[in-house]
Amino acid sequence: MYPFAFATLSLEAGSVWWNYPGLELWKFVNLAVFLAGAIYLHRRFGRPVSEALRARGEGIKRELQRARQEKEQALAKLAEVEAMIQRMNSEVSSIREQAKQEAEAERERIKVATEAEMTKLKQQAQREIESAAKAAVQELREFAAQQSVSLAEESIRRDLRTEDDQRIIGLNVEQLGRSGH
């Protein structure tokens, strides 16, 4: 429709132009009162509201900046902790390697000490065996000497007659008599 068509329509129908359906005048008056009130309130309270909104915006900016700084600090701390964990992992690895080396060295030392102790025990056992052999040979000699004396005595007693016994006693007495003078 054309802009002037509503005036023609309103005149044809016999109704007033300010009460045309959909374009009633009271709606425009209501809008004008609302806009006038909004402008008045804006001029009266607009500056404190805009200052409050600006202050709030600046506060949000400060909070965002602080949050960025905290994030950067947290990331730096995280990097530091990760580096510390990496160092700890390498230290643990080096400690494990050192413990392995020490265990191997201890194993080798114990092996050498055991071999030395075994050699010492073998030598000691050899000396004891030699000593026991010497003692056994000495005992055997003593036993053989005793047995020889005993066999000789038995042989003499068996073969000795009474006249031989008297003759030996006489010889012994004679020898005693010569040595006493």
C-alpha positions as CSV (number, residue, x, y, z in Angstrom):
1,M,0.0,0.0,0.0
2,Y,0.9,3.5,-0.6
3,P,1.7,5.8,2.3
4,F,-1.3,8.0,1.8
5,A,-3.6,5.2,1.3
6,F,-4.6,4.9,4.9
7,A,-6.0,8.4,4.9
8,T,-8.1,7.6,1.9
9,L,-9.3,4.4,3.4
10,S,-10.2,6.1,6.7
11,L,-12.2,8.8,4.9
12,E,-14.0,6.3,2.8
13,A,-15.1,4.1,5.7
14,G,-16.2,7.1,7.8
15,S,-13.9,6.4,10.7
16,V,-11.4,8.8,12.2
17,W,-7.8,8.5,10.9
18,W,-6.3,8.3,14.5
19,N,-8.4,5.2,15.3
20,Y,-7.5,3.2,12.2
21,P,-7.3,-0.6,13.1
22,G,-3.6,-1.5,13.7
23,L,-2.5,2.1,13.6
24,E,-4.4,3.6,16.6
25,L,-3.1,6.9,17.9
26,W,-2.9,5.8,21.5
27,K,-0.1,3.3,20.6
28,F,1.9,6.2,19.3
29,V,1.2,8.3,22.3
30,N,2.2,5.5,24.6
31,L,5.4,5.0,22.7
32,A,6.2,8.7,22.9
33,V,5.6,8.7,26.7
34,F,7.8,5.7,27.1
35,L,10.6,7.2,25.0
36,A,10.3,10.5,26.9
37,G,10.5,8.6,30.2
38,A,13.5,6.6,29.0
39,I,15.3,9.7,27.9
40,Y,14.6,11.4,31.2
41,L,15.8,8.4,33.2
42,H,18.8,8.1,31.0
43,R,19.7,11.7,31.5
44,R,19.0,11.5,35.2
45,F,20.6,8.1,36.0
46,G,22.4,7.3,32.8
47,R,25.8,8.6,33.9
48,P,26.0,6.5,37.1
49,V,24.7,3.4,35.3
50,S,27.2,4.0,32.4
51,E,29.9,4.6,35.0
52,A,28.9,1.5,36.8
53,L,28.9,-0.5,33.6
54,R,32.3,1.0,32.6
55,A,33.6,0.2,36.1
56,R,32.2,-3.3,35.8
57,G,33.8,-3.7,32.3
58,E,37.2,-2.5,33.7
59,G,36.8,-4.9,36.6
60,I,36.2,-7.7,34.2
61,K,39.2,-6.7,32.2
62,R,41.3,-6.6,35.4
63,E,40.0,-10.1,36.3
64,L,40.8,-11.4,32.9
65,Q,44.3,-9.9,33.1
66,R,44.8,-11.4,36.5
67,A,43.5,-14.8,35.3
68,R,45.9,-14.6,32.3
69,Q,48.8,-13.9,34.7
70,E,47.7,-16.7,37.0
71,K,47.5,-19.0,34.0
72,E,51.0,-18.0,32.9
73,Q,52.3,-18.6,36.5
74,A,50.5,-22.0,36.6
75,L,52.0,-23.0,33.2
76,A,55.4,-21.9,34.4
77,K,55.0,-23.9,37.6
78,L,53.8,-26.9,35.6
79,A,56.9,-26.7,33.4
80,E,59.0,-26.5,36.5
81,V,57.3,-29.5,38.1
82,E,57.6,-31.4,34.8
83,A,61.3,-30.6,34.7
84,M,61.7,-31.7,38.3
85,I,59.9,-35.0,37.5
86,Q,62.2,-35.5,34.6
87,R,65.2,-34.8,36.8
88,M,63.8,-37.2,39.4
89,N,63.3,-39.9,36.7
90,S,66.9,-39.5,35.6
91,E,68.1,-39.5,39.2
92,V,66.1,-42.7,39.9
93,S,67.6,-44.3,36.8
94,S,71.1,-43.3,37.8
95,I,70.5,-44.6,41.4
96,R,69.2,-47.9,40.0
97,E,72.2,-48.1,37.7
98,Q,74.5,-47.3,40.6
99,A,72.7,-49.9,42.8
100,K,73.2,-52.5,40.0
101,Q,76.9,-51.7,39.8
102,E,77.3,-51.8,43.6
103,A,75.4,-55.1,43.7
104,E,77.7,-56.5,41.0
105,A,80.8,-55.3,42.8
106,E,79.5,-56.7,46.1
107,R,78.8,-60.0,44.3
108,E,82.3,-60.1,42.9
109,R,83.8,-59.2,46.2
110,I,81.9,-61.9,48.0
111,K,83.0,-64.4,45.3
112,V,86.6,-63.4,45.7
113,A,86.3,-63.6,49.5
114,T,84.6,-67.0,49.3
115,E,87.3,-68.3,47.0
116,A,90.0,-67.0,49.4
117,E,88.2,-68.5,52.4
118,M,87.9,-71.8,50.5
119,T,91.6,-71.8,49.7
120,K,92.4,-71.0,53.4
121,L,90.1,-73.8,54.6
122,K,91.7,-76.3,52.1
123,Q,95.2,-75.3,53.3
124,Q,94.0,-75.6,56.9
125,A,92.4,-79.0,56.2
126,Q,95.6,-80.1,54.4
127,R,97.7,-79.1,57.4
128,E,95.3,-80.9,59.8
129,I,95.5,-84.0,57.6
130,E,99.3,-83.8,57.6
131,S,99.3,-83.3,61.3
132,A,96.9,-86.2,61.8
133,A,99.0,-88.3,59.5
134,K,102.2,-87.5,61.5
135,A,100.4,-88.2,64.7
136,A,99.1,-91.5,63.3
137,V,102.6,-92.5,62.1
138,Q,104.0,-91.6,65.5
139,E,101.3,-93.7,67.2
140,L,101.9,-96.5,64.8
141,R,105.6,-96.4,65.6
142,E,104.9,-96.4,69.3
143,F,102.5,-99.3,68.8
144,A,104.9,-101.2,66.7
145,A,107.7,-100.6,69.2
146,Q,105.4,-101.8,72.1
147,Q,104.3,-104.8,70.0
148,S,108.0,-105.5,69.2
149,V,109.0,-105.3,72.8
150,S,106.0,-107.3,73.9
151,L,106.7,-110.0,71.2
152,A,110.3,-110.0,72.2
153,E,109.5,-110.4,75.8
154,E,107.0,-113.2,75.0
155,S,109.6,-114.8,72.8
156,I,112.2,-114.5,75.4
157,R,110.0,-115.9,78.1
158,R,109.0,-118.7,75.9
159,D,112.5,-119.5,74.8
160,L,114.2,-118.7,78.1
161,R,114.9,-121.7,80.3
162,T,115.7,-121.6,84.0
163,E,119.4,-122.2,83.6
164,D,119.5,-119.2,81.1
165,D,117.7,-117.1,83.7
166,Q,120.2,-118.0,86.3
167,R,123.1,-117.3,84.1
168,I,121.6,-113.8,83.1
169,I,121.1,-112.9,86.8
170,G,124.6,-113.9,87.6
171,L,126.0,-111.8,84.8
172,N,124.0,-108.8,86.0
173,V,125.2,-109.2,89.5
174,E,128.7,-109.5,88.3
175,Q,128.4,-106.3,86.3
176,L,126.8,-104.5,89.3
177,G,129.7,-105.6,91.4
178,R,132.3,-104.3,89.0
179,S,130.6,-101.0,88.6
180,G,130.3,-100.5,92.3
181,H,134.0,-100.9,93.1
